[in-house]
């Protein structure tokens, strides 16, 4: 087991990476919904695996998550995570239903969430490729509707090397017209993190 540490300059640089990636995805989402979507300043930090689940509502919450493994020059992980109620509201918006129509995700709703998650995660990845000039491609997206802790634990289990803590870039989004919210989560592998920092003109000190 190993613990990752980073200084404030490195974290600020990665915050900008998250800002560019999420901003591109937000533009895609706003186009799909034909409404304004806002995002928070990306939160970058070293997250203890035991506290990882708190990023999206706590152990008792239920979420819909779309996950993509990123391969290529800078491998890593991208996920789009939504509270279950927000996923239902998103399906309402996509299908043109009044807000509150969908209360449970059926096959059509799950397919819609998977497609939107794929578009958003791909938009996020595309922006990263343009920013850092590295070739990256993603695996087919996977959708999970489960307890938040189960989804994030499944993502954590894909890491090649178990660590006590993981660097995450988390961006919260919300839509002003309705109860839509979600989280973009980008987790670069350690080797990718070194490459990204070097491209940004910073030395990897971990």
N, C-alpha and C positions, 0 to 999 in steps of 0.2 A: 504494500500500500504506500502511496506517496501523496504528499500534500503540495499543492500548487500555490505560489505566492506571486503577486505582481505589484508594481508601484503605481502611483496615481497617473503618471504620464502615459504608461502603457494602457491603463484602463480608460483614460480619456480618448486615446486613439481608437480603441476598440468600440467605444461608445459611438464614434463617428461612423464606423463600419456598420453598426446596428442601425444608425439613423438613415444611412443611404439605403440599406437593404429593405428596411421596413417602409421607408418612404415610397419606394418603387412599388411595393406590394399594396400599400394603401391606395395609391393611384389606381391600381387595377381593381381593387375592391370598390372604390367610389364609382368607377365606370360601370361595374356590374350592377350596382344597386341604384345608380343615378341619384346619389345623395352624398352629402358631405360626411367624411369620416375623419376623425382626429386621432392623433397618436401622442403618447407621452414621450418625453426624452428617454431614450433607451437606458435601461438600468444594467450596468455591467458589474459583475462581481464573482467572487469565488464562493460557490454555494456548497455547503456540506450536503452529502447525499441524504442524510437523515432529515434535512430541512428542505430538500428539493421540492417536495410536494406542496409546500406552502406558497410557492410561486403562483398557484392557480386555484386558491380557494380553500385549501386544507384537506385533511384526510377524508372527511365525510362528504365532500362535494362530488358531483358527477359531471363528467366532461365528455366532449367529443373532440378527438384529436386526430390530426392528419400528420403523419411522420414520413420524412424522406431521408434516406441515407445519401450523403453527398460523397462522390468519388472524384478522382482526378488529381490535380496538382495540390489541392488543399482539402483533403477529406474532412468530413465532419457530419453534423446532424442539424436538420432544420425541422421544426415542428410548428404547427399552428393549432393552438389549443383554445377551445371555447367552453364556457360553462354550458351545461345541457340546455338550460332555458334560452340562452343566447343562440345556440345552434338551431333551436326550433324557430326563433324569431327570424333568423337568417333564411330559413327555408320559406317562411311566410313571405318575406321580401322577394326572394328569387322567383316564387311561383305566383306572385301577385295576389296573395291572400291578405285579408285584414290581419293586423297584428293580433296575435293570440289565438289564431285558428289552429295551428299545429301545437299539440302538447306532447306528442310522442313521435320519434323518428321512425318512419316506416322505410321500406326498401328504396322508394323514390327519394325520400328526404335524405337518407344516408348517402345515396348516389350523388345528390346535389352538393352535400357537404364535402364529399371526397373530391369532386371536380373543382369546387371553389378552393379548397385547401391546396390542391395541385397547382392551380393557377397562381395563388398567392405565394406558395413556397417557391415555385419556379421563377416568379418575378423577383423575389428576394434574392435567390441564387444568381439570377442574371445580373442584378445590380452589383453584387459582390464581384462577379467575374469582370465586369467593366471597371470597377474601382481598383482592384488589385492586380488585374492583368494576368490572372491565372486561369487555366482551363479547368472547369469543373462540370460534372454532370451528375444527375441524381438517379436513384433507383425509382422504380414505380412506387407511387405513394400508397401508404397503408392507412386505413381508418380504424379507429377504436372508439367505441362508446362504452365507457366503464367508469368506475371510481377513478378520480384524478390520480390517486396514489398508485393504482394499478397501471395506468397509462405511462406515468413518468418512470415507474420502476421498470417497465418493459423497455423504454428508451435507454435507461441507464444500463440495462443488461446487455445492450449491443456494443458497449465500449470495449475496445480491444484489450485495454489494460485497466483493471479496477483501480480507482483512486479514492482517496478519502474525500476529495472535493473536486468540483468541476467548474470550469469557467463558463458562465452563461451570459448571453446578451439577450435580455428580455425587453420587449416593447409592448406596452399595453395600448390597445386601440378601443375606440368607442364611436358610436354613431349618434349624432345629435337627434335624429328622427327615429326614435325607437330604442328598445333595450338590447342593442347589439354591442357586444364587447368580446374581446379575445386577446390572445397573447401570441406573439411571435417569439420563438425560442431558437437561438442559434448557438450551437456548441461545437467549436472547432476542435479537432484532435490536437494533441500537444505539438506534433510536428508541423501541422498547418498553422498553429498559433505563432510558432517561430518564424515561418515564412511570411505571414501577414505582417507581423511587426517589422521585419527587416524591410519589406517593401514600403512600409510607412516611414522608414528612416529611423527605426528604433531597434535597439539591441535587446534580444531576448535574454533576460537575466535569471531565468528559472532553470 
